[in-house]
Amino acid sequence: MRDCRTSDDRLFAFVDGIETDLETHVETCDECQEFLAELWIGELQADLAEPVLRQIRFEEFLREIGQLTIDVAGAMGRAFAEYVPGTERGSLDADDEADADNVPSIEDDEE
């Protein structure tokens, strides 16, 4: 038994998920943390740091690609509204049509 009066049996039950009342105690008790660290050392055969970091980076990449896709789609929508005839901003007014008729063509320059 430790100075905090927590028995090994209770800590083993905590590890197994049976004893849930110890969670806040273990967060603050150095002795219990040391005991649990000794139990868990070597329990995992693989180092999970690299795969976890790789997954986090991949998820960040996917978020950035998603945002880029949204930005491109928005820009394409604005360009469509701006330049496509028949839309409010892309349609020619009567004055614009008259001006377009007065623009000399390349064929006129050759004569």
Secondary structure as the mmCIF struct_conf table of DSSP 4:
data_model
#
loop_
_struct_conf.conf_type_id
_struct_conf.id
_struct_conf.beg_label_comp_id
_struct_conf.beg_label_asym_id
_struct_conf.beg_label_seq_id
_struct_conf.end_label_comp_id
_struct_conf.end_label_asym_id
_struct_conf.end_label_seq_id
TURN_TY1_P TURN_TY1_P1 ASP A 3 CYS A 4
HELX_RH_AL_P HELX_RH_AL_P1 ASP A 8 VAL A 15
TURN_TY1_P TURN_TY1_P2 ASP A 16 GLY A 17
BEND BEND1 ILE A 18 ILE A 18
TURN_TY1_P TURN_TY1_P3 ASP A 21 LEU A 22
HELX_RH_AL_P HELX_RH_AL_P2 GLU A 23 THR A 28
HELX_RH_AL_P HELX_RH_AL_P3 ASP A 30 TRP A 40
TURN_TY1_P TURN_TY1_P4 ILE A 41 GLU A 43
BEND BEND2 GLN A 45 ALA A 46
HELX_RH_AL_P HELX_RH_AL_P4 ALA A 49 TYR A 83
BEND BEND3 VAL A 84 VAL A 84
TURN_TY1_P TURN_TY1_P5 PRO A 85 GLY A 86
BEND BEND4 THR A 87 THR A 87
TURN_TY1_P TURN_TY1_P6 GLU A 88 GLY A 90
BEND BEND5 SER A 91 SER A 91
HELX_LH_PP_P HELX_LH_PP_P1 LEU A 92 ASP A 93
HELX_RH_AL_P HELX_RH_AL_P5 ALA A 94 ASP A 101
TURN_TY1_P TURN_TY1_P7 ASN A 102 ASN A 102
BEND BEND6 VAL A 103 VAL A 103
HELX_LH_PP_P HELX_LH_PP_P2 PRO A 104 SER A 105
HELX_RH_AL_P HELX_RH_AL_P6 ILE A 106 GLU A 110
#
